[in-house]
Amino acid sequence: MTTQFSLRAILPSLMPAFGLISAVSLSGCLSSSDSQTADPVVVENPVAYVQRTLQVEENSGTLVEDNLADPAAFRPGARLYLKPSAAAGASARDITSRAFAGAGFLNDEGELRYDVKDLHVSQDGTRLLFAMRAPEIEDADDEDQPTWNIWEYDSASDTLSRIIGSDVTARAGQDVAPAYLPDGRIVFSSTRQRTSKAILLDEGKPQFPGLDEDRDTPAFVLHVMDDDGENIEQITFNQSHDLDPLITDNGTIVFSRWDNAGQTRNNGVNLYQVNPDGTGLSYLYGRHSHDSVSDSSDVQYLKPQKTDSGAVQVQLRPFESSDYASVPAEVSVDEYVEADLRLDGTAGSGQRTLVADVGFDGEPSLQGSYGSVSPLLDGTGRYLVSWTPCRLRDIAREQIVNCTQERLDSEAYEPAAPVYGLWLLDVASGTQRPVVQPIEGEQFDEAVLLKERTLETFLPESQFAGDQGVLADDGYGVLDIRSVYDLDGVDTAPGGISATADPVQTPADARPARFLRLEKPVAMPDDNVRDFDNSAFGRSRGQLMREILGYVPVEPDGSVRVAVPANVAFAVSVLDADGQRVGPRHQNWLSVRPGEVLACKGCHDPNSDVPHGRPDAGPDSVWAGAPTTGLPFPNTESALFADMGETMAQTYARVNETRKPTADLIYEDEWTDPGATAKAASFTLAYGDLDTPPPISGVCATEWAPNCRIVINYEQNVHPLWDLNREVLDIDGVTVLEDNTCTGCHAPTDDGGMAQVPAGQLDLTNGASPAEPLHFNAYRELLFPDNEQELVNDALVDRLVDTGEVLRDEEGNPILDANGMQQPIFATVPVQASMSVNGARVSRFMALFQAGGSHEGRMTDAELRLIAEWLDIGAQYYNNPFDAPED
């Protein structure tokens, strides 16, 4: 029979420990089934789960928070148990403590304190993968502590083994979240960053695991290895964490990715997908849905799992939690890209919670709270869940009591520690039955059924031939953008893309988009590798540090097809003819594997809700491409004959070869048919034209390669521009007609050493800033707000102006001076910074050098290009942590 449950009915054996003074039924809750009717799934299949002792803060007595932004966090006191069935009375046995036999693993109290998590069952239901970390070594430094490793338990032979046999290899990274691939290999999340470390060597840096974009812990990204721990290969290249891989029925991997580029609007964990060889990486779901749970704006999409319905089961919760609660939900990723947005952009509801009104984010609920949720996948829509009833602490009586609505509304009670037991949840019938009864101070979690399931589809490794094969051998993939003028399905080209593509209708200098810049994040080392001060980032650490991979021209129709270095994260910027970014920053990291083609329809407005980032989502491309086969585009060179539907970039790559990045911005009119109209003038914005140190090596300046980087540091590359001699000489080569040297005017003293107000209230001279000695004063003057100065008695002082207010006492009466006069209040006059970390186009500085500007012609095009690209990537003080002085 099924009855409405009360806390007394669920937890009779625990009531004395909980200090319950009554047993009030919880209205609206699920029912608890006391029926012992045999259930084949419950009786025949073993259940594995984690039991963990709850940790309490010494000072406050509150539970220690878990922080999902730190996957390597160690919560000692866990055990992995196995029950022969999910029946409540079935006995459980510890299957992991045998790994740590011996006194050397015990602490001073004689306790065995290790940690285990991330359970995953093999397709045949006989083996269990999980992550486990050995007990801490007392008095050892952090770098000498044990690491998280992937382990396997074979239930048929009752054997326990670490997947990676070598101690040296096992200690080379933190390994968590394993899952079996259909071919027997294992995908897992790790800080090993094997390929990324090799690329660091190519860049002339030491090997180290790059930190996440909050610079807290090494980034966990996806790797694949054989079932014996050999042939470890990195397959994703995020700058923050990639976690919890799920193998879908079609063989792709769905996982949780922490998008944190720019650390602003995109900061959140979303669902992504990738193939086991690392190709096909794309966004899947959740980017604009972090407010999809009421009363919360920062839920993250975690722990994706399969369901009977074909949807993806997730746990929704914030990064940090002290009650370990989440909202269990299913998301329809096949039809939706957001909780309220279908793939075609129409509204709908693609997300449903399994149980309504549950406790979440520290807020108790009569429904109790859920931790982990694991679908049985037996067609019944049932789940193994970790659940705690709602509990409160009577503050005055210092007793734990059950929840009532009256108590929840009263300030006399506060949330009490949870008691997560394991339950079999049947959503359809609204019932749940106990699997493991809760114990005070313990947490039962991550229950999984060891049950056979259908083997997922095996996806073989991608093979590339022809041009793609050659590029793969050279370390490149391909980025193919159909048109940068396609903005969320809207043709934004002047007169339309077809008109912009025609050199007769739209001359080159009338095209808004002229170049594409490829930008790469810089891996951040921890303090043990390079300890540098935060001032190294400059005005803002929002973009951290960035390198430039190179430039490529945008074809007349807005298309781009460019070879990009494989196995690195990158972003793109669309530029005008001056090399200045013409739109918002691209704040999601892309990557390609060797030989892979990443195809994009166009660009995206980050403020738009139009689906973007998924190949199957969003509006169709607005650019149909070539209308026929065998003919050139209108008024273009006949040698560049198109195939129907091709973009100009695709045509160029087929006839010639895929363009590769260059260090300089190089424009050559390769499209215009001179019989139709004159070709546009060629031009180059080249580092070779600088009279100051270029931000590139001599080798890469002449021959670009996948490991080439443009690294702009303020002191080395930008600041020398201000002192560069800019005298204009007469024909005799001696007489100075004009001196445009920046520091000639923008200095606190004149040629005679007398004090002066720097021109434009901008001091560009050498010397450390009094506000930040690690910065040159000129940098601070350019990028930070300042006070207007004036000369007073031959000294520079901040100018003060009368605010019209006077000093007053607490009662509002004027405070008089010794002469009985009111005392006016003076204030400084602010001077806004002339440069902005948001880019060149929003910096007043750049407008001064444009046609008609007060400084027109005083700096060369190459110099302005250098300043523009530096501003566009964030105006960092340093863009290489190993160039910054050690702290």
FENDA-V361106 format. One record per helix or strand. SS is the DSSP state (A for helix, B for strand). FROM is the first residue (numbers start at 1). LEN is the number of residues. If there is no record, write none. Layout:
BEGIN
[[SS & FROM & LEN] [SS & FROM & LEN]]
END
This chain:
BEGIN
[[B & 2 & 2] [B & 6 & 1] [A & 7 & 4] [A & 12 & 7] [B & 25 & 1] [B & 31 & 3] [A & 40 & 5] [B & 46 & 8] [B & 56 & 1] [B & 63 & 1] [B & 66 & 2] [B & 78 & 6] [B & 92 & 3] [A & 97 & 4] [A & 103 & 3] [B & 106 & 1] [B & 112 & 1] [B & 115 & 7] [B & 127 & 7] [A & 142 & 3] [B & 148 & 7] [B & 159 & 4] [A & 167 & 4] [B & 175 & 6] [B & 186 & 5] [A & 194 & 9] [B & 211 & 1] [B & 218 & 1] [B & 221 & 5] [B & 233 & 2] [B & 242 & 6] [B & 253 & 7] [A & 261 & 3] [B & 268 & 7] [B & 282 & 4] [B & 300 & 7] [B & 312 & 6] [B & 320 & 2] [B & 326 & 6] [B & 336 & 3] [B & 341 & 2] [B & 347 & 1] [B & 351 & 3] [B & 359 & 2] [B & 363 & 1] [B & 369 & 7] [B & 382 & 7] [B & 391 & 4] [B & 399 & 4] [A & 405 & 4] [B & 413 & 3] [B & 421 & 6] [B & 431 & 6] [B & 442 & 9] [A & 466 & 8] [B & 476 & 6] [B & 486 & 2] [B & 490 & 2] [A & 497 & 4] [A & 508 & 3] [B & 515 & 7] [B & 532 & 1] [A & 534 & 4] [B & 546 & 8] [B & 560 & 6] [B & 570 & 6] [B & 581 & 1] [B & 590 & 1] [B & 597 & 4] [B & 603 & 1] [B & 631 & 2] [B & 636 & 1] [B & 641 & 2] [A & 648 & 8] [B & 659 & 2] [B & 662 & 1] [B & 665 & 3] [B & 672 & 1] [B & 683 & 3] [A & 687 & 3] [A & 698 & 5] [B & 710 & 1] [A & 714 & 5] [A & 720 & 4] [B & 727 & 3] [B & 736 & 4] [A & 742 & 4] [B & 749 & 1] [B & 755 & 1] [A & 759 & 3] [B & 768 & 1] [B & 776 & 1] [A & 777 & 7] [B & 786 & 2] [B & 789 & 4] [B & 795 & 4] [B & 800 & 7] [B & 808 & 1] [B & 814 & 1] [B & 816 & 1] [B & 822 & 1] [B & 824 & 5] [B & 830 & 2] [A & 844 & 4] [A & 861 & 12] [B & 886 & 1]]
END
